[in-house]
Amino acid sequence: MHKASSSVKHYSYTRTSSQFATIFEFTTDSGLVYGVYFVGGEKYLANNPNYRGFIKEFGFDIISANHSSDVPTRDVKVKYTILAILKEYVDNNIHSSIIYVCDYSDGRQQKRSGLFNRWFDEAENSEYKPDVPITKYIIPVDVENEYGETVKTEVVLLNLETCLFSKEFVSYLLGN
């Protein structure tokens, strides 16, 4: 378990790993339990096996809503905790690139993408900046929702420059 000191702006969190995923969990002051996950990103590779194992999908969500009724609408420690987890994961997995796909189930994917991009950009000048050089790409994509409808969303690619296929993978995703 990672312990947050009194000077740290984020919650403490736990980490569990299996051959399929790495999952971090933390609980907010209001009792919300968040899950932050890194899983294989093979579904974004179409039929190109060259990048298998080097691409991880990153995401986060509330996994338990047993909380008090006075939940704050904005909890800045959630942002810093997610950034701390992302930094830890990136710094310990320098040969992977990371794809963040914004949840599109409720039509708020553009807001989620914008929020995550602001968080990531703010980390650039903070203790939450990963030690590995990263280039961020925002790639618009069409996905199919649970009703079979095509929905526009964005994929945020955090391309670690230490990834073995870094430049090739970016060209592949961008269709160059």
C-alpha positions in Angstrom: 0.0 0.0 0.0 1.2 3.5 -0.9 1.1 5.8 2.1 0.3 9.5 1.6 2.2 11.8 3.9 0.6 14.9 5.4 2.3 17.1 2.8 1.0 15.0 -0.1 -2.2 16.1 -1.8 -3.5 12.7 -2.8 -5.2 9.8 -1.1 -3.3 6.6 -0.2 -4.0 3.7 -2.5 -3.5 0.0 -2.9 -2.2 -1.9 -5.9 -3.1 -5.4 -7.1 -1.7 -7.0 -10.3 -2.5 -10.1 -12.3 -1.4 -11.3 -15.7 -4.3 -9.4 -17.2 -4.4 -6.1 -15.3 -3.0 -3.8 -12.7 -5.6 -2.2 -10.5 -5.2 0.6 -8.0 -8.0 1.5 -5.5 -8.5 4.4 -3.2 -11.2 5.8 -0.9 -12.1 9.4 -0.8 -13.0 11.4 2.4 -16.7 11.1 1.4 -16.4 7.3 1.1 -16.4 6.9 -2.6 -14.1 4.0 -3.8 -12.3 4.6 -7.1 -10.7 2.0 -9.2 -7.8 2.9 -11.6 -6.9 0.2 -14.1 -4.3 -0.6 -16.7 -5.2 -3.5 -19.0 -4.1 -4.8 -22.4 -4.9 -2.4 -25.2 -5.0 -5.0 -27.9 -8.5 -4.0 -29.1 -7.0 -0.8 -30.5 -4.4 -2.7 -32.5 -6.8 -4.2 -35.1 -4.9 -7.0 -36.6 -1.4 -5.7 -36.0 0.3 -8.0 -33.4 3.6 -6.1 -33.5 2.5 -3.9 -30.6 0.8 -6.5 -28.4 2.0 -6.2 -24.8 3.3 -2.7 -25.3 0.0 -0.8 -25.3 -2.0 -0.5 -22.1 -5.5 0.9 -21.7 -5.9 3.2 -18.7 -9.1 4.2 -17.1 -10.8 5.0 -13.8 -14.2 5.0 -12.3 -16.1 4.9 -9.0 -16.5 1.3 -8.1 -18.4 1.7 -4.8 -20.8 4.5 -4.0 -21.3 3.9 -0.3 -20.8 7.4 0.7 -22.3 10.2 2.8 -25.0 12.3 1.3 -22.8 15.4 1.4 -20.4 14.3 -1.3 -18.4 17.2 -2.6 -18.9 17.9 -6.4 -15.1 18.5 -6.8 -12.6 16.6 -4.8 -9.1 17.8 -5.9 -7.5 14.9 -4.1 -9.1 12.6 -6.7 -7.2 14.4 -9.5 -3.9 14.2 -7.6 -4.4 10.6 -6.7 -5.1 9.6 -10.3 -2.0 11.6 -11.4 0.1 9.9 -8.6 -1.0 6.5 -9.8 -0.4 7.3 -13.5 3.1 8.5 -12.6 3.9 5.4 -10.6 2.6 3.1 -13.3 4.5 5.0 -16.1 7.7 5.2 -14.2 7.6 1.4 -13.6 6.5 0.4 -17.1 8.7 2.5 -19.3 8.3 0.2 -22.4 4.6 0.6 -22.7 2.4 3.4 -24.2 -0.9 4.2 -22.6 -4.3 4.8 -24.2 -7.0 6.6 -22.3 -10.5 6.1 -23.8 -13.1 8.5 -22.4 -16.3 6.8 -21.2 -19.0 7.6 -23.8 -22.0 5.8 -22.2 -23.7 9.1 -21.2 -22.6 11.4 -24.0 -20.1 13.3 -21.7 -17.0 12.0 -23.3 -15.8 15.4 -24.6 -16.0 16.8 -21.0 -14.1 13.8 -19.6 -11.4 14.2 -22.3 -11.0 17.9 -21.6 -10.8 17.3 -17.8 -8.2 14.6 -18.1 -6.2 16.6 -20.6 -6.1 19.6 -18.2 -5.1 17.3 -15.3 -2.3 15.8 -17.4 -1.1 19.2 -18.6 -1.1 20.5 -15.0 1.1 17.6 -13.9 3.8 18.8 -16.3 5.0 21.3 -13.7 4.4 19.3 -10.5 5.6 16.3 -8.5 3.2 14.2 -10.4 5.0 14.5 -13.7 6.3 11.1 -14.8 10.1 10.7 -15.1 9.8 9.3 -18.6 9.4 11.7 -21.5 5.8 11.5 -22.9 4.2 12.9 -26.0 0.4 13.3 -25.7 -1.8 12.8 -28.8 -5.6 13.3 -28.9 -7.1 11.1 -31.5 -10.8 11.3 -32.5 -12.4 7.9 -33.0 -15.8 6.5 -33.7 -16.9 3.7 -31.4 -20.1 1.6 -31.2 -22.1 2.0 -28.0 -24.2 -0.7 -26.3 -27.2 0.2 -28.6 -25.2 -0.4 -31.8 -25.0 3.3 -32.5 -21.8 5.0 -33.7 -20.5 7.6 -31.1 -17.7 10.1 -31.5 -15.2 10.1 -28.7 -11.5 10.7 -28.2 -8.5 8.4 -27.4 -5.7 10.1 -25.5 -2.5 8.4 -26.3 0.3 8.9 -23.8 3.2 7.8 -25.9 6.3 7.0 -23.8 9.3 7.8 -25.7 11.0 4.8 -24.2 8.5 2.5 -25.7 10.2 0.1 -28.1 7.7 0.9 -30.9 7.1 4.5 -30.0 7.2 6.2 -33.4 5.9 3.3 -35.4 2.9 2.9 -33.1 2.0 6.6 -33.3 2.1 6.5 -37.1 0.0 3.3 -37.0 -2.7 4.9 -34.8 -2.7 8.2 -36.8 -3.0 6.3 -40.0 0.3 7.7 -41.5 
